[in-house]
């Protein structure tokens, strides 16, 4: 797969495929920048530090029996380890492969906004969850 239009992403939250109620997804990964510049250097030097990430999901709200609200409200209201969600993102709905890698992140479900709309607008909601632990990329 070379350049492609993002029309067929597959996104699951705790195994529930929510692709049909998602309008966008963003997986942001970063590493702390630790400065190592010594006296006499003309340029700053740095090494990577701790890594972190976040997943942003922009949903169309749906109050159906197995869709957006049921899935997200249950995660938000959970406690302990149940308050975490495994989010898996693939470029297409095809099987995982070298050209369709999956990205898996365990996220702390730290926010949920069941209502965010004005009169006449499509009901949408957005969540940004921090990752916990390693975010993995798989090709098989």
MODELLER restraints for C-alpha pairs under 7 A, 6 or more apart:
rsr = mdl.restraints
at = mdl.atoms
rsr.add(forms.Gaussian(group=physical.xy_distance, feature=features.Distance(at['CA:1:A'], at['CA:99:A']), mean=5.75, stdev=0.5))
rsr.add(forms.Gaussian(group=physical.xy_distance, feature=features.Distance(at['CA:8:A'], at['CA:91:A']), mean=6.83, stdev=0.5))
rsr.add(forms.Gaussian(group=physical.xy_distance, feature=features.Distance(at['CA:8:A'], at['CA:92:A']), mean=4.76, stdev=0.5))
rsr.add(forms.Gaussian(group=physical.xy_distance, feature=features.Distance(at['CA:8:A'], at['CA:93:A']), mean=5.98, stdev=0.5))
rsr.add(forms.Gaussian(group=physical.xy_distance, feature=features.Distance(at['CA:9:A'], at['CA:19:A']), mean=6.82, stdev=0.5))
rsr.add(forms.Gaussian(group=physical.xy_distance, feature=features.Distance(at['CA:9:A'], at['CA:90:A']), mean=5.63, stdev=0.5))
rsr.add(forms.Gaussian(group=physical.xy_distance, feature=features.Distance(at['CA:9:A'], at['CA:91:A']), mean=4.69, stdev=0.5))
rsr.add(forms.Gaussian(group=physical.xy_distance, feature=features.Distance(at['CA:9:A'], at['CA:92:A']), mean=4.41, stdev=0.5))
rsr.add(forms.Gaussian(group=physical.xy_distance, feature=features.Distance(at['CA:9:A'], at['CA:93:A']), mean=5.98, stdev=0.5))
rsr.add(forms.Gaussian(group=physical.xy_distance, feature=features.Distance(at['CA:10:A'], at['CA:19:A']), mean=5.42, stdev=0.5))
rsr.add(forms.Gaussian(group=physical.xy_distance, feature=features.Distance(at['CA:10:A'], at['CA:89:A']), mean=5.81, stdev=0.5))
rsr.add(forms.Gaussian(group=physical.xy_distance, feature=features.Distance(at['CA:10:A'], at['CA:90:A']), mean=5.10, stdev=0.5))
rsr.add(forms.Gaussian(group=physical.xy_distance, feature=features.Distance(at['CA:10:A'], at['CA:91:A']), mean=6.59, stdev=0.5))
rsr.add(forms.Gaussian(group=physical.xy_distance, feature=features.Distance(at['CA:10:A'], at['CA:92:A']), mean=5.69, stdev=0.5))
rsr.add(forms.Gaussian(group=physical.xy_distance, feature=features.Distance(at['CA:10:A'], at['CA:93:A']), mean=4.99, stdev=0.5))
rsr.add(forms.Gaussian(group=physical.xy_distance, feature=features.Distance(at['CA:11:A'], at['CA:17:A']), mean=5.94, stdev=0.5))
rsr.add(forms.Gaussian(group=physical.xy_distance, feature=features.Distance(at['CA:11:A'], at['CA:18:A']), mean=5.94, stdev=0.5))
rsr.add(forms.Gaussian(group=physical.xy_distance, feature=features.Distance(at['CA:11:A'], at['CA:19:A']), mean=5.18, stdev=0.5))
rsr.add(forms.Gaussian(group=physical.xy_distance, feature=features.Distance(at['CA:11:A'], at['CA:88:A']), mean=5.61, stdev=0.5))
rsr.add(forms.Gaussian(group=physical.xy_distance, feature=features.Distance(at['CA:11:A'], at['CA:89:A']), mean=4.64, stdev=0.5))
rsr.add(forms.Gaussian(group=physical.xy_distance, feature=features.Distance(at['CA:11:A'], at['CA:90:A']), mean=6.51, stdev=0.5))
rsr.add(forms.Gaussian(group=physical.xy_distance, feature=features.Distance(at['CA:12:A'], at['CA:18:A']), mean=5.66, stdev=0.5))
rsr.add(forms.Gaussian(group=physical.xy_distance, feature=features.Distance(at['CA:12:A'], at['CA:87:A']), mean=5.67, stdev=0.5))
rsr.add(forms.Gaussian(group=physical.xy_distance, feature=features.Distance(at['CA:12:A'], at['CA:88:A']), mean=5.26, stdev=0.5))
rsr.add(forms.Gaussian(group=physical.xy_distance, feature=features.Distance(at['CA:12:A'], at['CA:89:A']), mean=6.78, stdev=0.5))
rsr.add(forms.Gaussian(group=physical.xy_distance, feature=features.Distance(at['CA:13:A'], at['CA:85:A']), mean=6.25, stdev=0.5))
rsr.add(forms.Gaussian(group=physical.xy_distance, feature=features.Distance(at['CA:13:A'], at['CA:86:A']), mean=5.70, stdev=0.5))
rsr.add(forms.Gaussian(group=physical.xy_distance, feature=features.Distance(at['CA:13:A'], at['CA:87:A']), mean=4.68, stdev=0.5))
rsr.add(forms.Gaussian(group=physical.xy_distance, feature=features.Distance(at['CA:13:A'], at['CA:88:A']), mean=6.72, stdev=0.5))
rsr.add(forms.Gaussian(group=physical.xy_distance, feature=features.Distance(at['CA:14:A'], at['CA:85:A']), mean=5.55, stdev=0.5))
rsr.add(forms.Gaussian(group=physical.xy_distance, feature=features.Distance(at['CA:14:A'], at['CA:86:A']), mean=4.96, stdev=0.5))
rsr.add(forms.Gaussian(group=physical.xy_distance, feature=features.Distance(at['CA:14:A'], at['CA:87:A']), mean=6.41, stdev=0.5))
rsr.add(forms.Gaussian(group=physical.xy_distance, feature=features.Distance(at['CA:21:A'], at['CA:59:A']), mean=5.63, stdev=0.5))
rsr.add(forms.Gaussian(group=physical.xy_distance, feature=features.Distance(at['CA:21:A'], at['CA:60:A']), mean=5.13, stdev=0.5))
rsr.add(forms.Gaussian(group=physical.xy_distance, feature=features.Distance(at['CA:22:A'], at['CA:58:A']), mean=5.82, stdev=0.5))
rsr.add(forms.Gaussian(group=physical.xy_distance, feature=features.Distance(at['CA:22:A'], at['CA:59:A']), mean=4.35, stdev=0.5))
rsr.add(forms.Gaussian(group=physical.xy_distance, feature=features.Distance(at['CA:22:A'], at['CA:60:A']), mean=5.97, stdev=0.5))
rsr.add(forms.Gaussian(group=physical.xy_distance, feature=features.Distance(at['CA:23:A'], at['CA:58:A']), mean=5.66, stdev=0.5))
rsr.add(forms.Gaussian(group=physical.xy_distance, feature=features.Distance(at['CA:23:A'], at['CA:59:A']), mean=5.79, stdev=0.5))
rsr.add(forms.Gaussian(group=physical.xy_distance, feature=features.Distance(at['CA:23:A'], at['CA:60:A']), mean=6.88, stdev=0.5))
rsr.add(forms.Gaussian(group=physical.xy_distance, feature=features.Distance(at['CA:24:A'], at['CA:57:A']), mean=6.09, stdev=0.5))
rsr.add(forms.Gaussian(group=physical.xy_distance, feature=features.Distance(at['CA:24:A'], at['CA:58:A']), mean=5.20, stdev=0.5))
rsr.add(forms.Gaussian(group=physical.xy_distance, feature=features.Distance(at['CA:25:A'], at['CA:56:A']), mean=5.68, stdev=0.5))
rsr.add(forms.Gaussian(group=physical.xy_distance, feature=features.Distance(at['CA:25:A'], at['CA:57:A']), mean=4.75, stdev=0.5))
rsr.add(forms.Gaussian(group=physical.xy_distance, feature=features.Distance(at['CA:25:A'], at['CA:58:A']), mean=6.38, stdev=0.5))
rsr.add(forms.Gaussian(group=physical.xy_distance, feature=features.Distance(at['CA:26:A'], at['CA:55:A']), mean=5.68, stdev=0.5))
rsr.add(forms.Gaussian(group=physical.xy_distance, feature=features.Distance(at['CA:26:A'], at['CA:56:A']), mean=5.01, stdev=0.5))
rsr.add(forms.Gaussian(group=physical.xy_distance, feature=features.Distance(at['CA:26:A'], at['CA:57:A']), mean=6.63, stdev=0.5))
rsr.add(forms.Gaussian(group=physical.xy_distance, feature=features.Distance(at['CA:27:A'], at['CA:54:A']), mean=5.95, stdev=0.5))
rsr.add(forms.Gaussian(group=physical.xy_distance, feature=features.Distance(at['CA:27:A'], at['CA:55:A']), mean=4.63, stdev=0.5))
rsr.add(forms.Gaussian(group=physical.xy_distance, feature=features.Distance(at['CA:27:A'], at['CA:56:A']), mean=6.53, stdev=0.5))
rsr.add(forms.Gaussian(group=physical.xy_distance, feature=features.Distance(at['CA:28:A'], at['CA:53:A']), mean=5.33, stdev=0.5))
rsr.add(forms.Gaussian(group=physical.xy_distance, feature=features.Distance(at['CA:28:A'], at['CA:54:A']), mean=5.33, stdev=0.5))
rsr.add(forms.Gaussian(group=physical.xy_distance, feature=features.Distance(at['CA:28:A'], at['CA:55:A']), mean=6.38, stdev=0.5))
rsr.add(forms.Gaussian(group=physical.xy_distance, feature=features.Distance(at['CA:29:A'], at['CA:52:A']), mean=5.88, stdev=0.5))
rsr.add(forms.Gaussian(group=physical.xy_distance, feature=features.Distance(at['CA:29:A'], at['CA:53:A']), mean=4.28, stdev=0.5))
rsr.add(forms.Gaussian(group=physical.xy_distance, feature=features.Distance(at['CA:29:A'], at['CA:54:A']), mean=6.75, stdev=0.5))
rsr.add(forms.Gaussian(group=physical.xy_distance, feature=features.Distance(at['CA:30:A'], at['CA:51:A']), mean=5.61, stdev=0.5))
rsr.add(forms.Gaussian(group=physical.xy_distance, feature=features.Distance(at['CA:30:A'], at['CA:52:A']), mean=5.49, stdev=0.5))
rsr.add(forms.Gaussian(group=physical.xy_distance, feature=features.Distance(at['CA:30:A'], at['CA:53:A']), mean=6.12, stdev=0.5))
rsr.add(forms.Gaussian(group=physical.xy_distance, feature=features.Distance(at['CA:31:A'], at['CA:48:A']), mean=5.89, stdev=0.5))
rsr.add(forms.Gaussian(group=physical.xy_distance, feature=features.Distance(at['CA:31:A'], at['CA:49:A']), mean=5.75, stdev=0.5))
rsr.add(forms.Gaussian(group=physical.xy_distance, feature=features.Distance(at['CA:31:A'], at['CA:50:A']), mean=5.52, stdev=0.5))
rsr.add(forms.Gaussian(group=physical.xy_distance, feature=features.Distance(at['CA:31:A'], at['CA:51:A']), mean=4.07, stdev=0.5))
rsr.add(forms.Gaussian(group=physical.xy_distance, feature=features.Distance(at['CA:31:A'], at['CA:52:A']), mean=6.19, stdev=0.5))
rsr.add(forms.Gaussian(group=physical.xy_distance, feature=features.Distance(at['CA:32:A'], at['CA:48:A']), mean=5.81, stdev=0.5))
rsr.add(forms.Gaussian(group=physical.xy_distance, feature=features.Distance(at['CA:32:A'], at['CA:49:A']), mean=4.62, stdev=0.5))
rsr.add(forms.Gaussian(group=physical.xy_distance, feature=features.Distance(at['CA:32:A'], at['CA:50:A']), mean=5.45, stdev=0.5))
rsr.add(forms.Gaussian(group=physical.xy_distance, feature=features.Distance(at['CA:32:A'], at['CA:51:A']), mean=6.30, stdev=0.5))
rsr.add(forms.Gaussian(group=physical.xy_distance, feature=features.Distance(at['CA:33:A'], at['CA:46:A']), mean=6.20, stdev=0.5))
rsr.add(forms.Gaussian(group=physical.xy_distance, feature=features.Distance(at['CA:33:A'], at['CA:47:A']), mean=6.07, stdev=0.5))
rsr.add(forms.Gaussian(group=physical.xy_distance, feature=features.Distance(at['CA:33:A'], at['CA:48:A']), mean=5.16, stdev=0.5))
rsr.add(forms.Gaussian(group=physical.xy_distance, feature=features.Distance(at['CA:33:A'], at['CA:49:A']), mean=5.83, stdev=0.5))
rsr.add(forms.Gaussian(group=physical.xy_distance, feature=features.Distance(at['CA:34:A'], at['CA:46:A']), mean=5.33, stdev=0.5))
rsr.add(forms.Gaussian(group=physical.xy_distance, feature=features.Distance(at['CA:34:A'], at['CA:47:A']), mean=5.31, stdev=0.5))
rsr.add(forms.Gaussian(group=physical.xy_distance, feature=features.Distance(at['CA:34:A'], at['CA:48:A']), mean=6.08, stdev=0.5))
rsr.add(forms.Gaussian(group=physical.xy_distance, feature=features.Distance(at['CA:34:A'], at['CA:49:A']), mean=6.00, stdev=0.5))
rsr.add(forms.Gaussian(group=physical.xy_distance, feature=features.Distance(at['CA:35:A'], at['CA:45:A']), mean=5.87, stdev=0.5))
rsr.add(forms.Gaussian(group=physical.xy_distance, feature=features.Distance(at['CA:35:A'], at['CA:46:A']), mean=4.34, stdev=0.5))
rsr.add(forms.Gaussian(group=physical.xy_distance, feature=features.Distance(at['CA:35:A'], at['CA:47:A']), mean=6.54, stdev=0.5))
rsr.add(forms.Gaussian(group=physical.xy_distance, feature=features.Distance(at['CA:36:A'], at['CA:45:A']), mean=5.25, stdev=0.5))
rsr.add(forms.Gaussian(group=physical.xy_distance, feature=features.Distance(at['CA:36:A'], at['CA:46:A']), mean=5.17, stdev=0.5))
rsr.add(forms.Gaussian(group=physical.xy_distance, feature=features.Distance(at['CA:36:A'], at['CA:47:A']), mean=6.95, stdev=0.5))
rsr.add(forms.Gaussian(group=physical.xy_distance, feature=features.Distance(at['CA:37:A'], at['CA:44:A']), mean=5.07, stdev=0.5))
rsr.add(forms.Gaussian(group=physical.xy_distance, feature=features.Distance(at['CA:37:A'], at['CA:45:A']), mean=4.90, stdev=0.5))
rsr.add(forms.Gaussian(group=physical.xy_distance, feature=features.Distance(at['CA:52:A'], at['CA:131:A']), mean=6.73, stdev=0.5))
rsr.add(forms.Gaussian(group=physical.xy_distance, feature=features.Distance(at['CA:53:A'], at['CA:130:A']), mean=5.96, stdev=0.5))
rsr.add(forms.Gaussian(group=physical.xy_distance, feature=features.Distance(at['CA:53:A'], at['CA:131:A']), mean=5.21, stdev=0.5))
rsr.add(forms.Gaussian(group=physical.xy_distance, feature=features.Distance(at['CA:54:A'], at['CA:128:A']), mean=6.52, stdev=0.5))
rsr.add(forms.Gaussian(group=physical.xy_distance, feature=features.Distance(at['CA:54:A'], at['CA:129:A']), mean=5.45, stdev=0.5))
rsr.add(forms.Gaussian(group=physical.xy_distance, feature=features.Distance(at['CA:54:A'], at['CA:130:A']), mean=4.23, stdev=0.5))
rsr.add(forms.Gaussian(group=physical.xy_distance, feature=features.Distance(at['CA:54:A'], at['CA:131:A']), mean=5.20, stdev=0.5))
rsr.add(forms.Gaussian(group=physical.xy_distance, feature=features.Distance(at['CA:55:A'], at['CA:128:A']), mean=5.51, stdev=0.5))
rsr.add(forms.Gaussian(group=physical.xy_distance, feature=features.Distance(at['CA:55:A'], at['CA:129:A']), mean=5.36, stdev=0.5))
rsr.add(forms.Gaussian(group=physical.xy_distance, feature=features.Distance(at['CA:55:A'], at['CA:130:A']), mean=6.50, stdev=0.5))
rsr.add(forms.Gaussian(group=physical.xy_distance, feature=features.Distance(at['CA:56:A'], at['CA:127:A']), mean=5.59, stdev=0.5))
rsr.add(forms.Gaussian(group=physical.xy_distance, feature=features.Distance(at['CA:56:A'], at['CA:128:A']), mean=4.21, stdev=0.5))
rsr.add(forms.Gaussian(group=physical.xy_distance, feature=features.Distance(at['CA:56:A'], at['CA:129:A']), mean=6.49, stdev=0.5))
rsr.add(forms.Gaussian(group=physical.xy_distance, feature=features.Distance(at['CA:57:A'], at['CA:126:A']), mean=5.70, stdev=0.5))
rsr.add(forms.Gaussian(group=physical.xy_distance, feature=features.Distance(at['CA:57:A'], at['CA:127:A']), mean=5.47, stdev=0.5))
rsr.add(forms.Gaussian(group=physical.xy_distance, feature=features.Distance(at['CA:57:A'], at['CA:128:A']), mean=6.52, stdev=0.5))
rsr.add(forms.Gaussian(group=physical.xy_distance, feature=features.Distance(at['CA:58:A'], at['CA:125:A']), mean=5.88, stdev=0.5))
rsr.add(forms.Gaussian(group=physical.xy_distance, feature=features.Distance(at['CA:58:A'], at['CA:126:A']), mean=4.37, stdev=0.5))
rsr.add(forms.Gaussian(group=physical.xy_distance, feature=features.Distance(at['CA:58:A'], at['CA:127:A']), mean=6.65, stdev=0.5))
rsr.add(forms.Gaussian(group=physical.xy_distance, feature=features.Distance(at['CA:59:A'], at['CA:124:A']), mean=5.49, stdev=0.5))
rsr.add(forms.Gaussian(group=physical.xy_distance, feature=features.Distance(at['CA:59:A'], at['CA:125:A']), mean=5.26, stdev=0.5))
rsr.add(forms.Gaussian(group=physical.xy_distance, feature=features.Distance(at['CA:59:A'], at['CA:126:A']), mean=6.06, stdev=0.5))
rsr.add(forms.Gaussian(group=physical.xy_distance, feature=features.Distance(at['CA:60:A'], at['CA:123:A']), mean=5.96, stdev=0.5))
rsr.add(forms.Gaussian(group=physical.xy_distance, feature=features.Distance(at['CA:60:A'], at['CA:124:A']), mean=4.33, stdev=0.5))
rsr.add(forms.Gaussian(group=physical.xy_distance, feature=features.Distance(at['CA:60:A'], at['CA:125:A']), mean=6.44, stdev=0.5))
rsr.add(forms.Gaussian(group=physical.xy_distance, feature=features.Distance(at['CA:61:A'], at['CA:68:A']), mean=6.04, stdev=0.5))
rsr.add(forms.Gaussian(group=physical.xy_distance, feature=features.Distance(at['CA:61:A'], at['CA:69:A']), mean=6.89, stdev=0.5))
rsr.add(forms.Gaussian(group=physical.xy_distance, feature=features.Distance(at['CA:61:A'], at['CA:123:A']), mean=5.39, stdev=0.5))
rsr.add(forms.Gaussian(group=physical.xy_distance, feature=features.Distance(at['CA:61:A'], at['CA:124:A']), mean=4.99, stdev=0.5))
rsr.add(forms.Gaussian(group=physical.xy_distance, feature=features.Distance(at['CA:61:A'], at['CA:125:A']), mean=6.34, stdev=0.5))
rsr.add(forms.Gaussian(group=physical.xy_distance, feature=features.Distance(at['CA:62:A'], at['CA:68:A']), mean=5.24, stdev=0.5))
rsr.add(forms.Gaussian(group=physical.xy_distance, feature=features.Distance(at['CA:62:A'], at['CA:69:A']), mean=6.08, stdev=0.5))
rsr.add(forms.Gaussian(group=physical.xy_distance, feature=features.Distance(at['CA:63:A'], at['CA:69:A']), mean=5.28, stdev=0.5))
rsr.add(forms.Gaussian(group=physical.xy_distance, feature=features.Distance(at['CA:63:A'], at['CA:70:A']), mean=6.81, stdev=0.5))
rsr.add(forms.Gaussian(group=physical.xy_distance, feature=features.Distance(at['CA:69:A'], at['CA:114:A']), mean=6.85, stdev=0.5))
rsr.add(forms.Gaussian(group=physical.xy_distance, feature=features.Distance(at['CA:72:A'], at['CA:112:A']), mean=6.98, stdev=0.5))
rsr.add(forms.Gaussian(group=physical.xy_distance, feature=features.Distance(at['CA:75:A'], at['CA:82:A']), mean=6.75, stdev=0.5))
rsr.add(forms.Gaussian(group=physical.xy_distance, feature=features.Distance(at['CA:75:A'], at['CA:83:A']), mean=5.43, stdev=0.5))
rsr.add(forms.Gaussian(group=physical.xy_distance, feature=features.Distance(at['CA:75:A'], at['CA:109:A']), mean=6.49, stdev=0.5))
rsr.add(forms.Gaussian(group=physical.xy_distance, feature=features.Distance(at['CA:76:A'], at['CA:83:A']), mean=6.16, stdev=0.5))
rsr.add(forms.Gaussian(group=physical.xy_distance, feature=features.Distance(at['CA:76:A'], at['CA:109:A']), mean=5.65, stdev=0.5))
rsr.add(forms.Gaussian(group=physical.xy_distance, feature=features.Distance(at['CA:76:A'], at['CA:110:A']), mean=6.77, stdev=0.5))
rsr.add(forms.Gaussian(group=physical.xy_distance, feature=features.Distance(at['CA:76:A'], at['CA:111:A']), mean=6.73, stdev=0.5))
rsr.add(forms.Gaussian(group=physical.xy_distance, feature=features.Distance(at['CA:76:A'], at['CA:112:A']), mean=6.51, stdev=0.5))
rsr.add(forms.Gaussian(group=physical.xy_distance, feature=features.Distance(at['CA:83:A'], at['CA:108:A']), mean=6.30, stdev=0.5))
rsr.add(forms.Gaussian(group=physical.xy_distance, feature=features.Distance(at['CA:83:A'], at['CA:109:A']), mean=5.67, stdev=0.5))
rsr.add(forms.Gaussian(group=physical.xy_distance, feature=features.Distance(at['CA:84:A'], at['CA:106:A']), mean=6.50, stdev=0.5))
rsr.add(forms.Gaussian(group=physical.xy_distance, feature=features.Distance(at['CA:84:A'], at['CA:107:A']), mean=5.41, stdev=0.5))
rsr.add(forms.Gaussian(group=physical.xy_distance, feature=features.Distance(at['CA:84:A'], at['CA:108:A']), mean=4.63, stdev=0.5))
rsr.add(forms.Gaussian(group=physical.xy_distance, feature=features.Distance(at['CA:84:A'], at['CA:109:A']), mean=5.53, stdev=0.5))
rsr.add(forms.Gaussian(group=physical.xy_distance, feature=features.Distance(at['CA:85:A'], at['CA:106:A']), mean=5.61, stdev=0.5))
rsr.add(forms.Gaussian(group=physical.xy_distance, feature=features.Distance(at['CA:85:A'], at['CA:107:A']), mean=5.21, stdev=0.5))
rsr.add(forms.Gaussian(group=physical.xy_distance, feature=features.Distance(at['CA:85:A'], at['CA:108:A']), mean=6.55, stdev=0.5))
rsr.add(forms.Gaussian(group=physical.xy_distance, feature=features.Distance(at['CA:85:A'], at['CA:109:A']), mean=6.55, stdev=0.5))
rsr.add(forms.Gaussian(group=physical.xy_distance, feature=features.Distance(at['CA:86:A'], at['CA:104:A']), mean=6.89, stdev=0.5))
rsr.add(forms.Gaussian(group=physical.xy_distance, feature=features.Distance(at['CA:86:A'], at['CA:105:A']), mean=5.72, stdev=0.5))
rsr.add(forms.Gaussian(group=physical.xy_distance, feature=features.Distance(at['CA:86:A'], at['CA:106:A']), mean=4.41, stdev=0.5))
rsr.add(forms.Gaussian(group=physical.xy_distance, feature=features.Distance(at['CA:86:A'], at['CA:107:A']), mean=6.22, stdev=0.5))
rsr.add(forms.Gaussian(group=physical.xy_distance, feature=features.Distance(at['CA:87:A'], at['CA:104:A']), mean=5.75, stdev=0.5))
rsr.add(forms.Gaussian(group=physical.xy_distance, feature=features.Distance(at['CA:87:A'], at['CA:105:A']), mean=5.33, stdev=0.5))
rsr.add(forms.Gaussian(group=physical.xy_distance, feature=features.Distance(at['CA:87:A'], at['CA:106:A']), mean=6.23, stdev=0.5))
rsr.add(forms.Gaussian(group=physical.xy_distance, feature=features.Distance(at['CA:88:A'], at['CA:102:A']), mean=6.51, stdev=0.5))
rsr.add(forms.Gaussian(group=physical.xy_distance, feature=features.Distance(at['CA:88:A'], at['CA:103:A']), mean=5.56, stdev=0.5))
rsr.add(forms.Gaussian(group=physical.xy_distance, feature=features.Distance(at['CA:88:A'], at['CA:104:A']), mean=4.47, stdev=0.5))
rsr.add(forms.Gaussian(group=physical.xy_distance, feature=features.Distance(at['CA:88:A'], at['CA:105:A']), mean=6.53, stdev=0.5))
rsr.add(forms.Gaussian(group=physical.xy_distance, feature=features.Distance(at['CA:89:A'], at['CA:102:A']), mean=5.65, stdev=0.5))
rsr.add(forms.Gaussian(group=physical.xy_distance, feature=features.Distance(at['CA:89:A'], at['CA:103:A']), mean=5.25, stdev=0.5))
rsr.add(forms.Gaussian(group=physical.xy_distance, feature=features.Distance(at['CA:89:A'], at['CA:104:A']), mean=6.63, stdev=0.5))
rsr.add(forms.Gaussian(group=physical.xy_distance, feature=features.Distance(at['CA:90:A'], at['CA:100:A']), mean=6.43, stdev=0.5))
rsr.add(forms.Gaussian(group=physical.xy_distance, feature=features.Distance(at['CA:90:A'], at['CA:101:A']), mean=6.09, stdev=0.5))
rsr.add(forms.Gaussian(group=physical.xy_distance, feature=features.Distance(at['CA:90:A'], at['CA:102:A']), mean=4.72, stdev=0.5))
rsr.add(forms.Gaussian(group=physical.xy_distance, feature=features.Distance(at['CA:90:A'], at['CA:103:A']), mean=6.58, stdev=0.5))
rsr.add(forms.Gaussian(group=physical.xy_distance, feature=features.Distance(at['CA:91:A'], at['CA:100:A']), mean=5.90, stdev=0.5))
rsr.add(forms.Gaussian(group=physical.xy_distance, feature=features.Distance(at['CA:92:A'], at['CA:100:A']), mean=6.61, stdev=0.5))
rsr.add(forms.Gaussian(group=physical.xy_distance, feature=features.Distance(at['CA:96:A'], at['CA:102:A']), mean=6.14, stdev=0.5))
rsr.add(forms.Gaussian(group=physical.xy_distance, feature=features.Distance(at['CA:96:A'], at['CA:139:A']), mean=5.72, stdev=0.5))
rsr.add(forms.Gaussian(group=physical.xy_distance, feature=features.Distance(at['CA:96:A'], at['CA:140:A']), mean=5.53, stdev=0.5))
rsr.add(forms.Gaussian(group=physical.xy_distance, feature=features.Distance(at['CA:97:A'], at['CA:139:A']), mean=4.49, stdev=0.5))
rsr.add(forms.Gaussian(group=physical.xy_distance, feature=features.Distance(at['CA:97:A'], at['CA:140:A']), mean=5.20, stdev=0.5))
rsr.add(forms.Gaussian(group=physical.xy_distance, feature=features.Distance(at['CA:98:A'], at['CA:139:A']), mean=4.70, stdev=0.5))
rsr.add(forms.Gaussian(group=physical.xy_distance, feature=features.Distance(at['CA:100:A'], at['CA:139:A']), mean=6.94, stdev=0.5))
rsr.add(forms.Gaussian(group=physical.xy_distance, feature=features.Distance(at['CA:101:A'], at['CA:137:A']), mean=6.49, stdev=0.5))
rsr.add(forms.Gaussian(group=physical.xy_distance, feature=features.Distance(at['CA:101:A'], at['CA:138:A']), mean=5.50, stdev=0.5))
rsr.add(forms.Gaussian(group=physical.xy_distance, feature=features.Distance(at['CA:101:A'], at['CA:139:A']), mean=4.73, stdev=0.5))
rsr.add(forms.Gaussian(group=physical.xy_distance, feature=features.Distance(at['CA:102:A'], at['CA:137:A']), mean=5.63, stdev=0.5))
rsr.add(forms.Gaussian(group=physical.xy_distance, feature=features.Distance(at['CA:102:A'], at['CA:138:A']), mean=5.24, stdev=0.5))
rsr.add(forms.Gaussian(group=physical.xy_distance, feature=features.Distance(at['CA:102:A'], at['CA:139:A']), mean=6.61, stdev=0.5))
rsr.add(forms.Gaussian(group=physical.xy_distance, feature=features.Distance(at['CA:103:A'], at['CA:135:A']), mean=6.97, stdev=0.5))
rsr.add(forms.Gaussian(group=physical.xy_distance, feature=features.Distance(at['CA:103:A'], at['CA:136:A']), mean=5.61, stdev=0.5))
rsr.add(forms.Gaussian(group=physical.xy_distance, feature=features.Distance(at['CA:103:A'], at['CA:137:A']), mean=4.57, stdev=0.5))
rsr.add(forms.Gaussian(group=physical.xy_distance, feature=features.Distance(at['CA:103:A'], at['CA:138:A']), mean=6.55, stdev=0.5))
rsr.add(forms.Gaussian(group=physical.xy_distance, feature=features.Distance(at['CA:104:A'], at['CA:135:A']), mean=5.73, stdev=0.5))
rsr.add(forms.Gaussian(group=physical.xy_distance, feature=features.Distance(at['CA:104:A'], at['CA:136:A']), mean=5.24, stdev=0.5))
rsr.add(forms.Gaussian(group=physical.xy_distance, feature=features.Distance(at['CA:104:A'], at['CA:137:A']), mean=6.52, stdev=0.5))
rsr.add(forms.Gaussian(group=physical.xy_distance, feature=features.Distance(at['CA:105:A'], at['CA:131:A']), mean=6.11, stdev=0.5))
rsr.add(forms.Gaussian(group=physical.xy_distance, feature=features.Distance(at['CA:105:A'], at['CA:135:A']), mean=4.76, stdev=0.5))
rsr.add(forms.Gaussian(group=physical.xy_distance, feature=features.Distance(at['CA:105:A'], at['CA:136:A']), mean=6.70, stdev=0.5))
rsr.add(forms.Gaussian(group=physical.xy_distance, feature=features.Distance(at['CA:106:A'], at['CA:131:A']), mean=5.59, stdev=0.5))
rsr.add(forms.Gaussian(group=physical.xy_distance, feature=features.Distance(at['CA:106:A'], at['CA:132:A']), mean=5.71, stdev=0.5))
rsr.add(forms.Gaussian(group=physical.xy_distance, feature=features.Distance(at['CA:107:A'], at['CA:129:A']), mean=5.78, stdev=0.5))
rsr.add(forms.Gaussian(group=physical.xy_distance, feature=features.Distance(at['CA:107:A'], at['CA:130:A']), mean=5.53, stdev=0.5))
rsr.add(forms.Gaussian(group=physical.xy_distance, feature=features.Distance(at['CA:107:A'], at['CA:131:A']), mean=4.22, stdev=0.5))
rsr.add(forms.Gaussian(group=physical.xy_distance, feature=features.Distance(at['CA:107:A'], at['CA:132:A']), mean=5.69, stdev=0.5))
rsr.add(forms.Gaussian(group=physical.xy_distance, feature=features.Distance(at['CA:108:A'], at['CA:129:A']), mean=5.85, stdev=0.5))
rsr.add(forms.Gaussian(group=physical.xy_distance, feature=features.Distance(at['CA:108:A'], at['CA:130:A']), mean=5.80, stdev=0.5))
rsr.add(forms.Gaussian(group=physical.xy_distance, feature=features.Distance(at['CA:108:A'], at['CA:131:A']), mean=6.29, stdev=0.5))
rsr.add(forms.Gaussian(group=physical.xy_distance, feature=features.Distance(at['CA:108:A'], at['CA:132:A']), mean=6.80, stdev=0.5))
rsr.add(forms.Gaussian(group=physical.xy_distance, feature=features.Distance(at['CA:109:A'], at['CA:129:A']), mean=5.82, stdev=0.5))
rsr.add(forms.Gaussian(group=physical.xy_distance, feature=features.Distance(at['CA:110:A'], at['CA:129:A']), mean=6.22, stdev=0.5))
rsr.add(forms.Gaussian(group=physical.xy_distance, feature=features.Distance(at['CA:111:A'], at['CA:127:A']), mean=6.36, stdev=0.5))
rsr.add(forms.Gaussian(group=physical.xy_distance, feature=features.Distance(at['CA:112:A'], at['CA:127:A']), mean=6.21, stdev=0.5))
rsr.add(forms.Gaussian(group=physical.xy_distance, feature=features.Distance(at['CA:113:A'], at['CA:125:A']), mean=6.23, stdev=0.5))
rsr.add(forms.Gaussian(group=physical.xy_distance, feature=features.Distance(at['CA:114:A'], at['CA:125:A']), mean=6.70, stdev=0.5))
rsr.add(forms.Gaussian(group=physical.xy_distance, feature=features.Distance(at['CA:115:A'], at['CA:125:A']), mean=6.80, stdev=0.5))
rsr.add(forms.Gaussian(group=physical.xy_distance, feature=features.Distance(at['CA:116:A'], at['CA:123:A']), mean=6.56, stdev=0.5))
rsr.add(forms.Gaussian(group=physical.xy_distance, feature=features.Distance(at['CA:116:A'], at['CA:124:A']), mean=6.16, stdev=0.5))
rsr.add(forms.Gaussian(group=physical.xy_distance, feature=features.Distance(at['CA:116:A'], at['CA:125:A']), mean=5.89, stdev=0.5))
rsr.add(forms.Gaussian(group=physical.xy_distance, feature=features.Distance(at['CA:117:A'], at['CA:123:A']), mean=5.31, stdev=0.5))
rsr.add(forms.Gaussian(group=physical.xy_distance, feature=features.Distance(at['CA:117:A'], at['CA:124:A']), mean=6.60, stdev=0.5))
